[in-house]
Amino acid sequence: MTERAYELMVIVDQDSDDAANEAMINRVKEMVESGGGLVPTVDKWGRRRFAYEINHKHEGVYTLFEISTEAPNLDDVDRFLRLADDVVRHKLIRLPETEAVRRALFTAAN
């Protein structure tokens, strides 16, 4: 299989503490890296207001991951985020190769 670049957005419940958010970030990074992938960038956006109410909440804590790995390595990450109580939503998308090269997630030769 070939290595691909992904972007993962995770929204954590506004009521969870910073330690729980850091634990989620570290766990996602560990899971990706244990499968042979890399997490070169973790961008903490902080608390943001939702466009609409989700589970009677109006705000969440947003974190954006840039991931470079093979697709099967992300199955466990997806399962972990679906089952995590503090995670309100998550979205994983594959970046086009040109965007991945622009962001320097890998070279055009990959």
C-alpha positions as CSV (number, residue, x, y, z in Angstrom):
1,M,0.0,0.0,0.0
2,T,1.1,3.6,-0.5
3,E,1.4,6.2,2.1
4,R,-1.3,9.0,2.0
5,A,-1.9,12.3,3.7
6,Y,-4.9,12.8,5.9
7,E,-6.5,15.6,7.9
8,L,-8.3,14.7,11.1
9,M,-10.6,17.2,12.9
10,V,-11.7,16.3,16.4
11,I,-14.2,18.2,18.5
12,V,-14.1,17.5,22.2
13,D,-16.9,18.3,24.6
14,Q,-16.6,21.8,26.1
15,D,-17.1,20.4,29.6
16,S,-14.0,18.1,29.5
17,D,-10.9,19.4,31.1
18,D,-7.6,20.2,29.4
19,A,-6.0,16.9,30.7
20,A,-8.7,14.8,29.0
21,N,-8.1,16.8,25.7
22,E,-4.3,16.3,26.0
23,A,-4.9,12.6,26.7
24,M,-7.0,12.2,23.6
25,I,-4.4,14.0,21.5
26,N,-1.6,11.8,22.8
27,R,-3.6,8.6,22.3
28,V,-4.4,9.5,18.6
29,K,-0.7,10.3,18.0
30,E,0.4,7.0,19.7
31,M,-2.1,5.0,17.6
32,V,-1.0,6.5,14.3
33,E,2.7,6.2,15.1
34,S,2.4,2.6,16.3
35,G,1.0,1.8,12.9
36,G,4.0,3.3,11.2
37,G,2.5,6.7,10.4
38,L,3.5,10.2,11.3
39,V,1.7,13.1,12.9
40,P,3.8,16.1,11.9
41,T,1.3,18.7,12.9
42,V,-1.3,19.0,15.7
43,D,-3.1,22.4,15.6
44,K,-5.1,23.2,18.7
45,W,-7.8,25.6,17.6
46,G,-9.3,25.9,21.1
47,R,-12.9,26.6,22.0
48,R,-15.2,27.4,19.2
49,R,-18.9,28.0,18.9
50,F,-20.9,25.4,16.9
51,A,-23.0,26.4,13.9
52,Y,-25.9,24.5,15.5
53,E,-26.6,22.8,18.8
54,I,-25.1,19.3,19.2
55,N,-26.2,17.2,22.2
56,H,-27.5,20.3,24.0
57,K,-24.1,22.0,23.7
58,H,-23.1,25.2,21.9
59,E,-19.3,25.0,22.0
60,G,-16.5,22.5,21.7
61,V,-12.7,22.3,21.7
62,Y,-11.3,21.8,18.2
63,T,-8.1,20.0,17.3
64,L,-6.7,19.5,13.8
65,F,-4.2,16.7,13.0
66,E,-2.2,16.3,9.8
67,I,-1.4,12.6,9.4
68,S,0.8,10.7,6.9
69,T,0.2,7.0,6.9
70,E,-1.4,4.0,5.2
71,A,-5.2,3.8,5.3
72,P,-5.6,0.6,7.4
73,N,-3.7,2.2,10.2
74,L,-6.6,4.7,10.7
75,D,-9.3,2.1,11.4
76,D,-8.3,1.9,15.1
77,V,-8.1,5.7,15.4
78,D,-11.6,6.0,14.0
79,R,-13.0,3.3,16.3
80,F,-11.3,5.0,19.3
81,L,-12.8,8.4,18.5
82,R,-16.3,6.9,17.9
83,L,-16.3,5.3,21.3
84,A,-14.6,8.1,23.3
85,D,-17.2,9.8,25.5
86,D,-15.6,13.3,25.3
87,V,-15.4,13.4,21.5
88,V,-18.5,15.1,20.1
89,R,-17.6,14.8,16.4
90,H,-14.6,13.8,14.3
91,K,-14.0,13.9,10.6
92,L,-11.1,12.2,8.6
93,I,-10.4,13.2,5.0
94,R,-7.7,12.2,2.6
95,L,-5.8,15.1,1.2
96,P,-5.1,15.3,-2.5
97,E,-1.5,14.6,-3.3
98,T,-0.9,18.1,-4.5
99,E,-2.1,19.5,-1.2
100,A,0.0,17.0,0.8
101,V,3.1,18.0,-1.2
102,R,2.3,21.7,-0.7
103,R,2.0,21.2,3.1
104,A,5.3,19.2,3.0
105,L,3.7,16.1,4.4
106,F,5.6,14.1,1.9
107,T,7.5,14.7,-1.4
108,A,6.1,14.2,-4.8
109,A,8.2,11.0,-5.2
110,N,6.1,9.2,-2.6
